[in-house]
Structures are given as C-alpha cells and as structure tokens.
Amino acid sequence: MQADTTFWDSLVFDGIDDVDVEGVTAAFGMVEVTARGRAADATCPDCGRFSNRVHDSYQRRLKDLPLAGQSVVIHLTVRRFICGMDNCPRRTFAEPFTQLTAPHARFTSRFGQVLERVGLALTGRAGARLASQLGLRVGRMTLLRRVMALPDPQPSTPRVLGVDDFAIRRGQTYSTVLTCGETHRVVDVLRTRDSRPLAVWLAAHPGVEIICRDRAGAYAEGARLGAPTAVQVADRFHLWQGLGRAVETCVAAHRACLDAPTRSTNEEVDSSAAGSVRVGPDPDGRRAQRKKAAHALVHELLAQGHSRRAIARQLGWGLNTVLRYARAVHWQDTLRENRPRPTRLDPYKPYLERRFAAGCTSVTRLHRELLAENAPVTYQMVRAYIAALRVAPPQAQPPPPTVRRVTGWLTRHPTDLSEDERAALKDVLARCPELDVAAQHVRDFGDTLTNRLGPRLPAWINAVDASQLPGLTGFALHMLRDLDAVTAGLTLHWSSGGTEGAVNRIKKIKRQLYGRAEFELLRKMILLQ
C-alpha cells in the first residue's frame, strides 16, 4: 500500500533535513521507506572540498524504531562523489547522513540509542526479551556490543576519594571500586584489590587530597605510594565492625560467666535427668560419647579465643557443624531427636499455657475452646500437651544468654535496649568484672566515634592494653599500625558511606548479569549506570 510521501517525510524524518522520501510501502506488519539524500553536493572528509560529481550509488538497509506496532525499514540510496582535488588521497567518498545514522551501521541513530538504554538497564537475554516486546527484535549480543561501544565517562579527579573492594566471585576474586567522596559517583573500577593498581591510578590522577578506605593493608600501601601527601581516613563503620568481632571474642572467653550461678541441687539433678532422657535409650553409647567430646572440644577452643571459622579449619569440620556445637548450651541439644517437630498445636500452645496457669485443667473444655476458634487440633493433642504441663517443673530455669546476644547488648546503644535486656545485661556484668570493664571500654570507644574525639584514641588504647582482655586488647594494639588513618577517621566527617552504597549498586548489577559477565562488561555497566 503506497502512502503520501510528504506525510511520511514529516513523520519518519522529523528533525532530519538531509533526507527526502521517495516512496512508502506498508504490508504484512512492515513499513518500508525508500529515501535518498537531499543535498546536491557533499564535502570530502579529507580535504574539505565540495563536490557535485557523482561517481555511482548504492543502497543501505537501515532498521528504524517501530511505528504503531509495525517494523520500519529504510532503504536509503547513498551516492558516491568524486573528489576534484588532485592532491587529495581520497578519490571518491560517500555522502554522509550524520543526523540519520553512522557509517556502516545497520540501524538509525535513534534506534541505536534505544538499544543502548535497554542494554544498560538489562543487558543480555533479559534486554533482548524486552526489546522483542517493544518490537525492536535484536539479539543479546547486539545489546552487549552497543554497551561495550559506549565511551567511558571521563570525570575529573576527585578531591576526596573513596576506596573499597567488592566480590567478583565471593571468596575467590575481588576488584576495587573508586568513588568521589563528595558526589558519591563511581570514578573508576580496578581489576584487583592489590596495592599496585591503586598506586598507579593515584599517580596518574594527581590532586586527591583525602582517601577514605577500610583498614586493608593493600589499600593503605597503595595510597601511601600513589598519593603520599593525601590524608588517609579509616572508615568508622569498619572500625565499629572490628570492635564487634573483638567484643564477641571477649564474651566467648568468659562464657562461664553467662550461666546463672545459683542453682539448687534438685535443679541440677532434674537437669541431668532431663539430659539423660534427651539422649535416648543409650546415653553411654559411642555416639553420645562422641557428641559429648566434640561439644566440649568446640567450647574449649571458643574459650581460648578462637573464631568459629578458625575452629572449623583446625578440626577439618564444616562451619555449620561447628556452629551447631557452639550454639548448643548442653551437648544433648545437638542430638536430632531432641529437636521438637512442628505440629498443628504449636500456634495454640501459648493459649493453653495461659489457661492452664489460670487454673483451667479440663481437657474437654480446652478442646472445645480451641474448636470454637476453628483450630485444626484433636482431643488427643490437647490431652497430651496438658499432661506434659502437669508434669513440667513449675519454674523452669531460663537458658543463659548466648555469646552473640550478649555481644549485641554490649555494642548497641543503651537507649536501644529494652528493659528486660538492660536487666539481663546488668546481671551478666555483675557476675563478671572482666565483662564489666569491657563494657566500659566499648562505651568509651562509642563516645569517641560518635563525637569524633580522635585525639582520645591513644589513651583508650593504653587503657585497653592495661586491662588485658582477650579480643579487645588485640583489636586496640592492631590500630597502632594504622594510627594516623584511624585517628583521622574518628576526627574528620569523611567516611566510606557513599562507597558502600556504590558497592550495593554493584551487587544489583551483578545479579542482573547473572554473575556471568567478564570484568570489562561489568566495569562498563558500573561506570555508565
């Protein structure tokens, strides 16, 4: 079906004044536009001389953006002109269509811009599926080539530089991201997290005055070599994170202080009896003895200050196995048969406990009350649970707090703790003078960090060193190796917060690339997002 060329000229080539439409054909969901150049002459790209002598012509087939759900193809007639300058090395040249397309391209410039946006947003197969829904019909490699062909942004050298690493493959391969500390935009991405690439980048980009980093030795060395006059700032988040690990080691070393000291002989007998029941028919069997020995070994290594990962490496066990023994208060808790299986009665057990404590012991009445609430329970379920409540001790000893929970109490702000948590922490500190001293050190460091009182750091390190607390003393002495950067981090307002945000965005990009992108494509996506 032929159409008015003037209408299509204004519709398809709006804003493009160097093309004339000769004919339009629409059939079978495709619009084919025949066009040619409007100018009578063209400029030689080498010598700049105008020429109107036509040597020959050829046709280019260009894809354009779809129109009303129909594909658009432009058949463009391109003329070749003869250059009349005798000393020009180019004898013939093709007329340019800079507003419509690029040389050797198979689609229009606006079509390519849409592909670039889709490629940057989704890339790969996901981008190809979206492009197909939009009527563009291109393959995933076309989108990737368009993204890789985009030029890298060239930002100016930042005055404040943020440095952090991110995982290409977690636990195996890491790269480095550089951000501007003032605008929080990504400046560059380095292939590794070694010191040499960072030093080379800093030497090639003079003008960096402040470098915000974590306490990795490679980044400290790279910053010292590449920008010796820049002020290095250790990030406060990483400092507090390191303090949390040190506090956990200290609490684990005083694990015995977490148990309540006042237990009657009857309760101990009941506990041992309950333990014998939990073990099963053969508490003295080889399996029970093996689990008892493993539980004692793990807790002994924890008391010596070893981390759970170090224990797993030392014993050759899996990390989950070590965690299971570390979290178990008694060795009997590691037996699988001691773990209660979920039942349909579980959501209604608190209600039955409250009614039983209020004096209602009639199984029939309690069963009817649950049926009135449409509970999917049977009479036998209620009877068995009420029987268990009758034989249960009236006041069971609550389990002691775990090492992780006490660590959280010590490292959180006191105003964020509930009344019960404050009371439990006060009880633990009253039983353990060493943890009480550690709590005071944590509060002092938190005050220094919050109020940016960096000059107080040497006095805090000396106080912690004098107390000789496991974990905390090593953390404090380790800061002496990087004292200037840590002091600057606790004094200046600069931090790596913007860099951490960039790392989170990088994780999103990695997920949309399905983790299969090579470094060059990943770097391009990070810089152009």
Secondary structure, DSSP 4 states (H G I P E B T S, - for coil): -B--HHHHHHHHSTT-TTEEEEEEEEETTEEEEEEEE--S-EE-TTT--EE--EEEEEEEEEEEEEETTEEEEEEEEEEEEEP--TT-S-SEEEPP-TTT--TT-SB-HHHHHHHHHHHHHT-HHHHHHHHHHTT----HHHHHHHHHHSPPP-PPPPSEEEEEEEEEETTTEEEEEEEETTT--EEEEESS-SHHHHHHHHHHSTT--EEEE-S-HHHHHHHHHH-TTSEEEE-HHHHHHHHHHHHHHHHHHTGGGGS-S---HHHHHHHHHHHHHHH-S-TTSHHHHHHHHHHHHHHHHHHTT--HHHHHHHHT--HHHHHHHHH-SSGGGGSGGGSPPP-TTGGGHHHHHHHHHTT---HHHHHHHHHHTT----HHHHHHHHHHHHHS-SSPPPPPPPHHHHHHHHHS-GGGS-HHHHHHHHHHHHH-HHHHHHHHHHHHHHHHHHHT-GGGHHHHHHHHHHHT-TTHHHHHHHGGGGHHHHHHHTTSS--SHHHHHHHHHHHHHHHHTTT---HHHHHHHHHH-
